[in-house]
Amino acid sequence: MMEKEMAFMARLLVDEYGFLFGGEEGFPVDVTEHDWESPYPTFVVPARFEWEAGGLGAEPNIFRHPEIRDWVCDDVAWSVLSKVAPSDPRLLGKGYLGEKELHIVQVVTMLDVVDVAASVVADYGSYRVIEFPAFRDGCDDEMRSRIFRIPGLYTDIFLGDLLKSSLDEAGIVGLGYSPVPVAG
């Protein structure tokens, strides 16, 4: 039976596209003192970033900053995210790379769409961790145009197929995708 590709785990391609650094003067709260599972306060002062290029030497549309969760996006990427998944990406503020305006984004949406029985779950006695999720069959419409997290796997970001295809159509670079299997 062929699996449907209705959602993808998104990961930033840091080796290929590099990362941003700096801008700490604009951070409203010390990042080491925030839990990052709750909304981070908005930036009042725009952050000034620098960029360390990756192996491709090309600037991405979606950047990784090691102290900011989740993404820093250019206007094109932010336009797609805010149009296709308007309720999911939370705009924390603005930043700049030289004169280029960037958008600091946090994903706080949590969807309970995991089929735990079909997922790979590590049991550590006092707690369990979903290592490789499988999503429930029939959640297509719920996930299609969303960017979200799942309970038990708080650091990973998932995209529905409509959002992924919209990012692809817009030529957005900086992300890699892994399809998430559907149980059933």
N, C-alpha and C positions, 0 to 999 in steps of 0.2 A: 504494500500500500504506500502510495506516495504522500509525503508530508506536505501540508500547506505551509507556505511562508507568509504568516500573518503578523509576525513580530520579530524584532531583531535586537540583540544586545549591541549597543554602540560603544565603541572604545576610541579614545583619542590616539591618533598615530603620531606619537611623540618622536620616535626614532626618525621617521620620515619628514615631519614638519616642524619639529622643535617645540619650543615652549616660550611663554612669556614669563618675565620676572619683574620685580620692582613694584612700585605703586603703593607700598605699605602706608605711606602718609595719607592715603585716601581711605584706608580700611576703617570702618566705623567701630569695630571691635577686634581685639587681638584674636586671630584665627585659631590659636591654640586654646583659647578659653571658650570657644563656641562648640556646641555639640554637633552641628551640621545635619542633624536629623530634623531640626526645627528651622523655620525661616531665619536666615541671616539678616541683620539690619541693613537697610538701604544705605548706599554711599551718598553722602552729602557733597563731598569734594571728589571730583573726578580723579581716578587713579592714572598715573603716568607710567606706562609700561615700556619695557625693552624686550626685544625678541632674540632668542638664541635659535638660529636656524638648525633644522634637522638635516638629514642626509640628502634630501632632494633639493635643499636650498630654496624651496618655493614657500611663499607665505600662504598659510591655510585661511579658510573662512572661519573655522572654529579652532580656537587655541586652548591649550592646557596651561594653567598657571598653578604651580605646585601648592600654593597657599589658598587658592580659591576653589571652592566646590560650587559650581560644576564647570561651566564653560565661559569663555570669553569669545564673543562672536562679532563678526563684521556686520554691516548693514544688510547685506544680501542674506546671510544665514538667519539673522534675527527676523527679517521680513518673512521668510518661509516659516520659521518656528511660530511666530506670533499670529500668522494667518491660518496655518493648518491646525495648530494645537493651541488656540488662544488661551485656554484656561490652565495650561500646564507649566510653561516656562515662566518663572518669576524674574522680572527685571530688577536687579539689585542696584543698578546705576550705570554710569558711563565711565569709560576709560579712554585713554589715547595711546596710540603707538605712533609717535611723531605727530603728524596732523590728522591721522586717520582715527575717526571716532569708532569706538568699540562698545559693545553691550555686555555687561556682566550679568550672567544668567544662573539661576539656581532652579533645580527641578525638585519640587516638594510633593508632587502628586504621587500617591501610593495607590496602586490597583491590586486587589486581591484576586488574581487570576491564575494562580499556580495550582496545578494538580500535584500535590505533594507525593502521592503514591507513585506517580510516573516520573518524578524528579529524582536526581541523585542528592541525597541528604546525608550529611555527616552527623553522627550522633556522638556527642562528647559527654554523655551522662547528664550533666546539669543543663545543657543546652544543645540545640540542633542548628545546623547551618545548611542552607540550601546551596549546594555547590554548583549544580547544573539544573536549572529549572526546566520544567515542561509546563506549558500553559494548557488550561482546560479547553476542550473542544467547545465551540459555540460562543467564544468570547470575541470573535472577529470584530463585530460592530463596536464593542466596548473599547477595543484597542486600536482600531484602524488609523485614527488620526490623533494619536496621543503620544506624548513623551512622558515616561513614568518610571517609578521604582516599584519594587515588590517587597512585601513583608519578608523579613529574614535575610535580605540581600541588599543592604542599604547603600552600598557604594556603587552599584552598577545601574546604568541607565538603559532603558528599553524604548524602542520606537515601534509604532505600528507601521504596517506596510504602506499606507497612504502617505504618511509623513516621510518615510524613507524614500519613496519614489519621488516625492516633491523636492526633497533635498538633492537627489540625484539629477532630476530634471533641471534644477537651478545651477548645477555644476559645482555644488558645495564640496570642498575638499577639507581633509583633516580628520575624518572619521573612518573607522573600519567597522564592519558589521558581521555578526554571527547570527544565523537564523536560530530561533528558539523553537524546539519541537512542540507539536500539539499532541496532547494525550488523546488516545482513542483509536 
